[in-house]
Amino acid sequence: MHYLSAPGLAFNRCCIHPIDWAFWLVVLWLCWIMLSTGAKALTIILKIGEKVMQQIWIPKPGPPEVFEIREVADPEPAAGEVRIRVEAAGINFADIMGRLGVYQDLPPMPVVVGYEVAGRVDQVGPDVSEALLDADVLALTRFGGYSDTVCVPAGQIMQRPGGMSAEVGAAIPVNYLTAFQLVRVMGGLRSGDTLLVHSAGGGVGIAATQLALHLGAQVIGTASQRKHAFLMQLGVTHCIDYRQEDFEQRVQQITNGKGVELVLDAVGGSSYKKSYRCLAATGRLGMFGVSSAATHKTKNRWSYLKMAASMPWLQFNPVSLINHNRGVFGVNLGRLWNEMERVQCWLDELLKLYSQGVVQPVIAKTFSFAEVGSAHHYIQDRQNIGKVLLKP
């Protein structure tokens, strides 16, 4: 018996084996695809075997369902960069503002948001030490964090202490750096002082509470009633249900009319006015967000205008500050990319505090990439106590 051979093919003079029929049918099908779709099919075939990564994109402003998961080619680290295989990524309220289309720093859409990740370095670019290969790290990302692979400057990463999980690592950078800047760097909180922190059950609120208690300060927190038990266990001395109580009146009652040394307010609008009135002599108001502009799950111009109209544009003037011996300052970690050496020093100190048991991130819930819409609903519905994460 004589055979003609070809890859995957064998036939004789009498018959063709059924497996060989299948092989030729597949070949004919691929030829038809290439003829009918041309270059597109060729591109698809050439990409077979190419490594790809997943990213979560915001194609346009919209509700949490607007997200799209897309696959793109693996990035290559440029000079001074490392590539990280992401194991966990943090969600922050800035991401929600970005999804709504009201975040001022957001690049043009379509865009991938995300400011922080944790994972393992699998490749380094030129001018980066190969000692970082296989290192477990946490990192700040200037957008792009909603990805299973990221490339970032080596100056924006920090090796995780032994035993720190990727989930804990991803919960630290934005929340704890923001809290550190508010409480320690600019707030000047000291032992014996009293701190009023709004949204005390959120990531920044819990981080600020832990730092304040470590300094020996007393903490008053605003949060919905169902979060009070947790906050009291955390060490918050007084909890205020902002939905049922006037926090300004309650603060005056708690402090016997003295007021507090530091207020942390990410609500914005009229809340800034009331928070300012809660200050004691020499007190400081730290402003770090305007969540009152994002009360809906789609862009709502009325909410934004209402928030802007109720801002204390005239109350915080030099004469008022001088006469009341008060201070007002703002914090936006996303505007410190040119100050990475300073930020790295803060992060280094926070990791030391982690090793001492002071910094203890609370992870509310973890969602898969496919559940990113549910994660945003979860935060906007104010269900979370602590940090919300994404996992590829």
PEPE-V398012 format. One record per pair of residues at least 24 apart in sequence whose C-alpha atoms are under 8 Angstrom apart, sorted by sequence separation. I is the first residue (numbers start at 1). J is the second residue. If there is no record, write none. Layout:
{{I | J} {I | J}}
//
This chain:
{{90 | 114} {91 | 115} {116 | 140} {117 | 141} {135 | 159} {136 | 160} {191 | 215} {192 | 216} {193 | 217} {194 | 218} {195 | 219} {196 | 220} {197 | 221} {198 | 222} {199 | 223} {210 | 234} {262 | 286} {264 | 288} {265 | 289} {266 | 290} {267 | 291} {268 | 292} {362 | 386} {363 | 387} {364 | 388} {365 | 389} {366 | 390} {367 | 391} {368 | 392} {89 | 114} {90 | 115} {115 | 140} {116 | 141} {179 | 204} {183 | 208} {190 | 215} {191 | 216} {192 | 217} {193 | 218} {194 | 219} {195 | 220} {196 | 221} {197 | 222} {198 | 223} {222 | 247} {266 | 291} {267 | 292} {268 | 293} {361 | 386} {362 | 387} {363 | 388} {366 | 391} {90 | 116} {115 | 141} {128 | 154} {178 | 204} {179 | 205} {182 | 208} {189 | 215} {190 | 216} {191 | 217} {192 | 218} {194 | 220} {196 | 222} {201 | 227} {209 | 235} {248 | 274} {252 | 278} {361 | 387} {363 | 389} {89 | 116} {90 | 117} {114 | 141} {115 | 142} {190 | 217} {209 | 236} {248 | 275} {251 | 278} {89 | 117} {114 | 142} {115 | 143} {117 | 145} {138 | 166} {175 | 203} {176 | 204} {179 | 207} {180 | 208} {183 | 211} {189 | 217} {88 | 117} {89 | 118} {114 | 143} {115 | 144} {116 | 145} {137 | 166} {175 | 204} {179 | 208} {183 | 212} {248 | 277} {87 | 117} {88 | 118} {113 | 143} {114 | 144} {115 | 145} {136 | 166} {201 | 231} {248 | 278} {86 | 117} {87 | 118} {88 | 119} {112 | 143} {113 | 144} {114 | 145} {138 | 169} {139 | 170} {176 | 207} {180 | 211} {200 | 231} {220 | 251} {86 | 118} {87 | 119} {112 | 144} {113 | 145} {114 | 146} {137 | 169} {138 | 170} {175 | 207} {176 | 208} {179 | 211} {86 | 119} {87 | 120} {111 | 144} {112 | 145} {113 | 146} {140 | 173} {84 | 118} {85 | 119} {86 | 120} {112 | 146} {139 | 173} {140 | 174} {64 | 99} {84 | 119} {85 | 120} {112 | 147} {138 | 173} {63 | 99} {84 | 120} {85 | 121} {61 | 98} {62 | 99} {63 | 100} {84 | 121} {85 | 122} {269 | 306} {270 | 307} {61 | 99} {62 | 100} {83 | 121} {84 | 122} {269 | 307} {273 | 311} {60 | 99} {61 | 100} {62 | 101} {82 | 121} {83 | 122} {84 | 123} {268 | 307} {269 | 308} {272 | 311} {273 | 312} {61 | 101} {82 | 122} {83 | 123} {269 | 309} {270 | 310} {272 | 312} {58 | 99} {60 | 101} {82 | 123} {83 | 124} {269 | 310} {270 | 311} {287 | 328} {82 | 124} {83 | 125} {269 | 311} {270 | 312} {273 | 315} {282 | 324} {283 | 325} {284 | 326} {285 | 327} {286 | 328} {287 | 329} {288 | 330} {81 | 124} {82 | 125} {268 | 311} {269 | 312} {281 | 324} {282 | 325} {283 | 326} {284 | 327} {285 | 328} {286 | 329} {287 | 330} {288 | 331} {80 | 124} {81 | 125} {281 | 325} {282 | 326} {283 | 327} {284 | 328} {285 | 329} {286 | 330} {287 | 331} {288 | 332} {80 | 125} {81 | 126} {281 | 326} {282 | 327} {284 | 329} {286 | 331} {77 | 123} {79 | 125} {80 | 126} {82 | 128} {280 | 326} {77 | 124} {78 | 125} {79 | 126} {80 | 127} {81 | 128} {119 | 166} {279 | 326} {77 | 125} {78 | 126} {79 | 127} {80 | 128} {118 | 166} {60 | 109} {76 | 125} {79 | 128} {118 | 167} {59 | 109} {60 | 110} {58 | 109} {59 | 110} {118 | 169} {58 | 110} {59 | 111} {117 | 169} {118 | 170} {57 | 110} {58 | 111} {117 | 170} {57 | 111} {58 | 112} {116 | 170} {57 | 112} {58 | 113} {90 | 145} {56 | 112} {57 | 113} {89 | 145} {55 | 112} {89 | 146} {116 | 173} {116 | 174} {115 | 174} {86 | 147} {87 | 148} {86 | 148} {85 | 148} {86 | 149} {85 | 149} {86 | 150} {196 | 260} {84 | 149} {85 | 150} {195 | 260} {198 | 263} {83 | 149} {84 | 150} {194 | 260} {195 | 261} {196 | 262} {197 | 263} {198 | 264} {83 | 150} {84 | 151} {193 | 260} {194 | 261} {195 | 262} {196 | 263} {197 | 264} {198 | 265} {199 | 266} {83 | 151} {84 | 152} {193 | 261} {194 | 262} {195 | 263} {196 | 264} {197 | 265} {198 | 266} {82 | 151} {83 | 152} {193 | 262} {195 | 264} {198 | 267} {81 | 151} {82 | 152} {81 | 152} {82 | 153} {81 | 153} {82 | 154} {189 | 261} {78 | 151} {80 | 153} {81 | 154} {189 | 262} {75 | 149} {77 | 151} {80 | 154} {74 | 149} {75 | 150} {76 | 151} {77 | 152} {187 | 262} {75 | 151} {88 | 166} {89 | 167} {87 | 166} {88 | 167} {87 | 167} {90 | 170} {89 | 170} {90 | 171} {88 | 170} {89 | 171} {92 | 174} {182 | 264} {297 | 380} {295 | 380} {57 | 146} {56 | 146} {55 | 146} {56 | 147} {55 | 147} {54 | 147} {55 | 148} {53 | 147} {54 | 148} {53 | 148} {54 | 149} {53 | 149} {187 | 284} {187 | 285} {187 | 286} {182 | 286} {186 | 329} {214 | 358} {211 | 358} {210 | 358} {211 | 359} {182 | 331} {210 | 359} {181 | 331} {210 | 360} {207 | 359} {178 | 331} {207 | 360} {178 | 332} {207 | 361} {178 | 333} {206 | 361} {177 | 333} {206 | 362} {203 | 361} {227 | 385} {174 | 333} {203 | 362} {177 | 343} {180 | 346} {177 | 346} {177 | 347} {177 | 350} {173 | 347} {176 | 350} {206 | 386} {202 | 384} {203 | 385} {201 | 384} {202 | 385} {203 | 386} {156 | 340} {201 | 385} {202 | 386} {203 | 387} {155 | 340} {201 | 386} {202 | 387} {155 | 341} {156 | 344} {155 | 344} {172 | 361} {161 | 351} {171 | 361} {171 | 362} {142 | 334} {171 | 363} {168 | 361} {100 | 294} {161 | 355} {168 | 363} {167 | 363} {97 | 294} {100 | 297} {102 | 299} {93 | 291} {100 | 298} {101 | 299} {100 | 299} {171 | 387} {171 | 388} {171 | 389} {170 | 389} {167 | 389} {64 | 297} {63 | 297} {62 | 297} {63 | 298} {62 | 298} {61 | 298} {62 | 299} {61 | 299} {146 | 390} {148 | 392} {147 | 392} {96 | 376} {91 | 387} {90 | 387} {91 | 388} {90 | 388} {91 | 389} {90 | 389} {91 | 390} {69 | 369} {89 | 389} {90 | 390} {69 | 370} {88 | 389} {89 | 390} {88 | 390} {89 | 391} {88 | 391} {87 | 391} {88 | 392} {67 | 372} {87 | 392} {67 | 373} {86 | 392} {66 | 373} {64 | 372} {65 | 373} {64 | 373} {64 | 374} {64 | 376} {56 | 369} {64 | 377}}
//
